[in-house]
Amino acid sequence: MVIVLALSWAYVQYGTTSWASGILYGIMPVVMAIIAQALWGLGRKAIKNWLTAIIGLCAVGLYLLGVNILIILLLAGLAAMISGNLSRMKDIPMAGFLLPIAGLNLLTTSAPFSLTLLFLNFLKIGATLYGSGYVLLAFLRADFVLHLGWLTDKQLIDAIAIGQITPGPLFTTATFIGYLLGGLPGAIIATLGIFLPSFIYVGISSLFIKRIRDSQWASSFLDGVNAASLGLMLAVSIQVASTALIDPLTIGVAVICLIILIRFQTNSTWLIAGGALIGLLHTILL
């Protein structure tokens, strides 16, 4: 968090300078390659059969239509759970599965910035995000770019890049966004909001984690959510790629980095450093 905070300060102070823009120009296609590699690796685990493949594709379509992410994850889990347990459902009223959907708000409107709303949004993300850390990209874009209008796609990619190049979990992206929007108080509040639910979940999960693992219902539900998470990652990656891959050079960097990651499983830190150098040289030479 402290490292991200320092980089956030530097971004705000010097992010519009030519050399800083050049570094980010070179890093962004590398980040897209890293996300693509994560999609490839997770896809081989999450897509177990034709049903999970269909669920993943449906998640892509629903997201592009503007459906709330939580609704998508819930519907995906329910679809997989119902399909995997049809023989056990003869005496269970179907209305019970649809009831949770009624309590979720499908649409969020833009609102002026406030620290309270910033905290609540990151608290919601920390409490509901499931799957790879890269699914965070879908949540952040839906909340802060599309609904609230507090960030641009470029700022979002920059935030993911900062979270990627620093040690620790990708969730420290929240520190960057919080600082960008609300300074030091925003950074602290955003970080607390996104990490707090994890501490609570870990504290209480030991009481029933074995039962969840042994439950066919829970196993099927999580299969559906995993597939939907992958679909969300794919949909958002497609949308933000136009911000990161803007010319032949960035496209070439992304393709080469993806090949290196898949073929040689190189540490992504070296690729990010290489991308930063390419971006800096591009700025200097031009």
N, C-alpha and C positions, 0 to 999 in steps of 0.2 A: 504493500500500500504506500509506504514512504517513497519507494522508488518511482512508482506511478505518479505520486503527488508531485515529485520533483520534475518529472517529464511533463506533467500537465502545466506546471508553472512556465516551463520553457516553451511549451506549445503556445500558450496564451501570449507570452511576451514576444516570441520570435517566429511563430508559426507562419506568419505572412511573408517572411523574408524569402528571398529566392533560394538560398541554400537549404533552408528547412523544407520548403515546398519540394525541392528536388529530392531530398532524402525520402520524404513521404511518397513521392511519385514512384520511386524505385521499390519501396517496401510494399505498397498496396498490392501489386500483382503477385508478390511472393505470398502475401496473406491469402489471396484468393486461391493460390495453388495449395496452400496448407489446408484450407477448408475443403477443397476438392479431394485431397488425399483422405481427409477425415470422412468425407461422404463415401468414398470407395471402401475404406476399411469397415466403417460401421454398417454399410449396406450389406456386406457379406454376412454379417451377424444378425441384423434386424430383419432382413427379408428372408423369411424361412420357408415360405410357400406362396402359392398364388394369392391367397387371401391377404397376407401382409403386403404383397406387392400392390394389390388393388387399393388397400388402405393408404399406402404411401402416396400413390398417384392421386387419390381422392383428396388427401391432405394438401397436395400442391394446388389442385383446382380450387378447393374451398378457400385457401389462403389468398390466392389471386383474385377471388371474388370478394374478398374483404371480410370473411367470416372471422369472428373472434378466435384467437389462438386457443384459449381454454376450451371453447366449444369444440374445436377440431380435435383436440387431444381426448376430451371426454367421449365424443362420438366414436373416435377410433378405438378407444379402449372397450367401450360397450359393444361395438360391432364384433370385435375379436372375441370378447367374452361370451357373447350370445352364440356366435357361430361355433365356438369350441365347447359349449355346454348345453346344446339343444336338448339332449336327452334328460337333463336334470331340471329343465325349466317348465315342465308340464303344469305344475301347481303354483307357479310364481306369476303374479299379475305383472304384465308388461308396463303398466303405468308407473310402477315403482322405479323402473330404470330411467324413465323420461323425466321424473320429478326434479332431479338436480339441475336439469337444463333450464327449468323455468326460473331459477334464482340467479342466473347469470346474465349480466348486461351485455348485449350483443354489440353495442356501439359505444364509442367514447368520443366526446367532442373536444375540440381544442379549448385550452384554458390558460390563463396567465400563469407565469411561473410563480411557485411558492415552495419554500423548503418543506412544508407539510406534505404537499402533493408529491414532491420529489421522493420523500421518504416512503410514502404509501405505495407509490408505483414500484420502487425497488423492493419493498417488502413483499408486494404481490408477486413480483418476478422470482424472488428468492424462495417463496413458499410454493410456487406452482411449476417452476421450470423442471422439466424431466428429460433425461437423455444426455447426450453429449453437451459439453459446455458451449459448443458452437451453436446450439439451439438458442443460446442467449441472443444471437444476432437477430433471430426472428422476433423475439419478445421486444428487444430494444427498438427495432424499426417500427413495429406495430404501435408501440406506446409513444415513443419520443419523436419519431419522424412523421408518421401518418396521422395519429390521433391528436397528440398534444401540439405538434408543430414546433417543438423546442430545438430540434436538431435537423441538419441536412444529411443527405446520404453520404456526402464526403466526410463530414464530421463523424458520422457513425463508423465509417471505414477507418478513419484515423484512430478512433477510440479502440476498435478491435485490434488495430496494428500495435498500439501502445500496450494493450493488455497481452498481446502475443509475444512481444520482444522482451518483456520483463519476466523475472522469475515468479513462481507462484501461479495460482489459478487464474483462468481467463476472467473470472468474476471481478478481478480488480479493475476491469474496464469501467465498473461503476464509479470508482474513485475518479477516473479521468472525466467522465460525463458530469459527475457531481461538481467537480472543480470548474469545468467549462461553463456550467449553468449558474452555479451559486458560490464560487470561490471556495475557500477553505471550509466554511460550515457545510456547504453543499457536498464537498468531497467526503467529509466525515459521516454525514447523515446518509448519503447514498451507499457508502460502504457498510455501515451498520445495518441498513435496511435489507441489502441483498444477502448478507451473511447470517444474520440473526436466525432466520428460520432453520438453517442447517444445524445450528447448535441445538435447537429445540427438538428437531426431528431425530437427531442422533441420540439425544438424551432419553427419548421415550420409545424409540424403535426396538430397543433390546427386549422390551416386554412382549412383543408379538411378532418379531421378524421371522422366527421359525415357522409360525403358523402361515404367514404370507408365502414363504418359500414352498411350503407343502400344499398350498391351496391351488387346485386346478383353475378356479375362478380368477384368482389374482394373477396367476401365471398367464392366462389367456389375455386378461385385461392389459397387462404390461407389454405383451407382445404387440398388441394393437397400438399402444402409446409409443413404443419404440419405433414402429413403422411410420407413424404420423410425425414423430420428431424428425426422422430422416427426411420426410417429405417437406417439412417446414424449412429445414436447412437448405434443401435444394431450391425451393421457391425463392427464398430470400437471396441466396447466392446468385441466382439468375438476375434478380432485380438490381442488386448492387454492383454486379460485374461491370455494368456500363459506366460506373463511376471510377472503377479501378483500372479497367482495360480500355484505354482511350486511344491507343495508336498501335502501330505494328511493334514498336519496341516493348511496350508493356505486355502485349499479347505474347510476344516471343519469350519474355522473361517468365511469364506465368506457365507457359507450356514446358519450357526447359526445366523449371523448378519442379513441376508436377512429375515429370519423367524421372528426375533425380530422386525425388521423395519416394516414389513407388518402386523404382528399380533398385536403388541403393540404400533407402531408408536413412538418408543423411539427417543429422541433427538440424532442425529448422533454423536454429540460431545462426548457423553459418550462412544459410541461404538469405536470411533477413539482412545480415551484414553485407552480403554481396549485393543484394538489391539496393540497399542504401548507398553503397559505393557507386553502383551503376547510375542511380538517380542523381547523385551529386556530380558525377562526371558529365552526365547529360546536360545538367544546368550550366556547368562551367564551360563546356565546349560550345554550347549554343548561346 
